[in-house]
Amino acid sequence: MLKFIAKRLLFLPLVMLGVTMLLFGALQFLSPAMRASLYIHDPRQLSALNEVIQKYGLNKPMPVQYWIWLKQVLHGNLGYSETAKMPVSDAIRAFFPATFELTLVSFIPILFFGIYFGTLSAVKKDKLLDQITRIVAITGYSLPSFVLGLFLLMIFYGHFQIFPPGRYSLDVDLLVHSASFHHYTGLLTLDALLNGDFAAALDIFSHMVLPAITLIYISVALLLRITRSSMLEELGKDYVRTARAKGLPESVVIKKHARRNALIPVVTLSSLLFIGLLSGVVITETIFDFPGIGRWSVIAAQQLDVPGVMGSTLLSAFLFVTANMISDILYAFVDPRIRLR
Amino acid sequence: MENKSRTAAWKVLRRKPLSLLGFGIIGFFLLIAAAAPILAPVPANSRSAYLIPEYGYNPEPKLPSVKHWFGTTENQYDLYYGMIWGTRTAFKVAVLVVGTALLIGIFLGSISGFYGGWIDEALMRFTDIVLAFPGLVLAVVIVSVLGPSLDHVMLSVAVVWWPSYTRLLRGDVMAIKEREFVLAARALGASDARILIKHIIPNSIYPLLVVASLDVGSVVITAAALSFLGLGAPAGYADWGQLISMSKDWILGSPGNAFAYWNTVLIPGAAIFLFVLGWNLLGDGVRDMLDPKQR
């Protein structure tokens, strides 16, 4: 068991190293002048192009540049993101809590709807409710987030003038950055409540409603289907029949017996889904102008902001690989056969 | 035998009205794609059938009219023309991306599973690395480096997609390569290539094809998302993602009327949704046909 965990732990930095090499390699397809152009904001500065290339070592051979970059990273310096207009570590600290908050606000309803209706549609297989959840699931994973997002914006923000895009309104922006506002948790809705400002909390929350609805509708399908099929499998097993034969009420059979066993794969999948949302809400954040990691990573990638892309991608890859590792180890605890592989 | 399995497949499908609906939707889009030159004739002076004719330079989109059935987008591109010819683009993206990812997956997966050893180890560690990326971000990086174009969008999505296929096929090849019929072929002196192509791949490819058919929808969404971000075809090219991208500045409508330009969002949005829905339903049907446990 220890050997298995050690192997997985060793695997993490190796994959991260590979991720950085691949990204770095891809970005080296650009000429030094193109990579330098990020640092130039005005045509009058063009004469400084060679200076910039020299200063940042952009024309050195790729392994040398990679080594320079890696040394910096190992010293805890991820560089300066031109698109975020701040150091990468600051940008992560600024954007990550926003993404985390949005993910949390979406994930709790996903979990609730997915498990509740997934169980119910297995119990009421082929009844009306099962058909409805099936249609919700199929349309959910067929609907691109940008189509749903634009519709929601058109209806709720355009027509009803509620649920605006962005992170908060202008006055809340001033409040959040004022000295009297204490950042207890980094989750702004919660912080506003802890500061006793209910109106600000409501404002911040209302900005998350539409992106959350988008994420919920698109992601709930996966959980619905997994819960349903896992539940169906458990309901067909002998111990469920035994429980029923003992004369237990149906609600006890479903809630205390079948559902508890059916939830094992659901829990693993949910943790991966959570991490997937955390590192993958790229399009949703972009449509709703929500200042999180996903929107930043796309802007950085589009403008070829090398430190920005590296920083945001490293964070996502780190979360993803760690989550996979933890779920592998948990599985190995549960199922000893896995350790042998 | 052939006929019998075909009847069985038809029986499975008949019990699944939703899969039939999927066949219907994709069939409908196929008809539109095939009949594009009749449904939306290419103007005589056009350089390419995929360039949407432009009727003036007014930035404001127009609602449907007798002259423009679906209205026009910003800069007066005819939406109807774009939708019809965009069907061909959608099929092209779906088939080429999934096809490319499948070819890479089959090639590397079968080599990895068949030979094992350091080739396998190296390939699997490489797929670990690619799979650790948030797929969309990696695709955005690739297109940004290569420069925005539809071809680069397709290439980048295929680059993101092949690792999962490689791993899937590798597992199935490993399971099958020790079976008696493979050993028999080897004992008869068949070459590695012959064993792989004639015996192993045909017997291990079905799960991969099922997954691929279920993936077409996500591939189309991912490619359209890249176009939506402005990394795909240039403005005026008949591509649904690109048309949606042109609509994003107009979703708030005109003052007092949020739905003033509903057509620019609703029409391409509905087309992408239906197209993906069709593929997803179809994929479910294919899985049920090829997976005997479902019968």
HADDOCK unambig.tbl for C-alpha pairs under 7 A between the chains (distance, minus, plus):
assign (segid A and resid 15 and name CA) (segid B and resid 129 and name CA) 5.54 0.50 0.50
assign (segid A and resid 18 and name CA) (segid B and resid 129 and name CA) 5.91 0.50 0.50
assign (segid A and resid 19 and name CA) (segid B and resid 129 and name CA) 5.58 0.50 0.50
assign (segid A and resid 26 and name CA) (segid B and resid 142 and name CA) 7.00 0.50 0.50
assign (segid A and resid 27 and name CA) (segid B and resid 145 and name CA) 6.52 0.50 0.50
assign (segid A and resid 29 and name CA) (segid B and resid 145 and name CA) 6.89 0.50 0.50
assign (segid A and resid 30 and name CA) (segid B and resid 145 and name CA) 6.50 0.50 0.50
assign (segid A and resid 139 and name CA) (segid B and resid 277 and name CA) 6.78 0.50 0.50
assign (segid A and resid 142 and name CA) (segid B and resid 217 and name CA) 6.89 0.50 0.50
assign (segid A and resid 142 and name CA) (segid B and resid 273 and name CA) 5.90 0.50 0.50
assign (segid A and resid 142 and name CA) (segid B and resid 276 and name CA) 5.33 0.50 0.50
assign (segid A and resid 142 and name CA) (segid B and resid 277 and name CA) 4.97 0.50 0.50
assign (segid A and resid 143 and name CA) (segid B and resid 273 and name CA) 5.26 0.50 0.50
assign (segid A and resid 144 and name CA) (segid B and resid 221 and name CA) 5.86 0.50 0.50
assign (segid A and resid 144 and name CA) (segid B and resid 273 and name CA) 6.89 0.50 0.50
assign (segid A and resid 147 and name CA) (segid B and resid 269 and name CA) 5.47 0.50 0.50
assign (segid A and resid 150 and name CA) (segid B and resid 251 and name CA) 6.77 0.50 0.50
assign (segid A and resid 154 and name CA) (segid B and resid 251 and name CA) 5.27 0.50 0.50
assign (segid A and resid 154 and name CA) (segid B and resid 252 and name CA) 5.52 0.50 0.50
assign (segid A and resid 154 and name CA) (segid B and resid 258 and name CA) 6.39 0.50 0.50
assign (segid A and resid 158 and name CA) (segid B and resid 252 and name CA) 4.71 0.50 0.50
assign (segid A and resid 158 and name CA) (segid B and resid 258 and name CA) 4.92 0.50 0.50
assign (segid A and resid 159 and name CA) (segid B and resid 258 and name CA) 5.00 0.50 0.50
assign (segid A and resid 279 and name CA) (segid B and resid 134 and name CA) 6.57 0.50 0.50
assign (segid A and resid 280 and name CA) (segid B and resid 134 and name CA) 6.20 0.50 0.50
assign (segid A and resid 297 and name CA) (segid B and resid 137 and name CA) 6.87 0.50 0.50
assign (segid A and resid 298 and name CA) (segid B and resid 137 and name CA) 6.42 0.50 0.50
assign (segid A and resid 298 and name CA) (segid B and resid 140 and name CA) 6.86 0.50 0.50
assign (segid A and resid 301 and name CA) (segid B and resid 140 and name CA) 6.14 0.50 0.50
assign (segid A and resid 301 and name CA) (segid B and resid 141 and name CA) 5.05 0.50 0.50
assign (segid A and resid 301 and name CA) (segid B and resid 144 and name CA) 6.61 0.50 0.50
assign (segid A and resid 302 and name CA) (segid B and resid 140 and name CA) 6.76 0.50 0.50
assign (segid A and resid 302 and name CA) (segid B and resid 141 and name CA) 6.86 0.50 0.50
assign (segid A and resid 302 and name CA) (segid B and resid 144 and name CA) 5.38 0.50 0.50
assign (segid A and resid 304 and name CA) (segid B and resid 144 and name CA) 6.98 0.50 0.50
assign (segid A and resid 313 and name CA) (segid B and resid 133 and name CA) 6.91 0.50 0.50
assign (segid A and resid 316 and name CA) (segid B and resid 134 and name CA) 6.57 0.50 0.50
assign (segid A and resid 317 and name CA) (segid B and resid 132 and name CA) 5.13 0.50 0.50
assign (segid A and resid 317 and name CA) (segid B and resid 133 and name CA) 5.28 0.50 0.50
assign (segid A and resid 317 and name CA) (segid B and resid 134 and name CA) 6.75 0.50 0.50
assign (segid A and resid 320 and name CA) (segid B and resid 132 and name CA) 6.34 0.50 0.50
assign (segid A and resid 321 and name CA) (segid B and resid 132 and name CA) 6.12 0.50 0.50
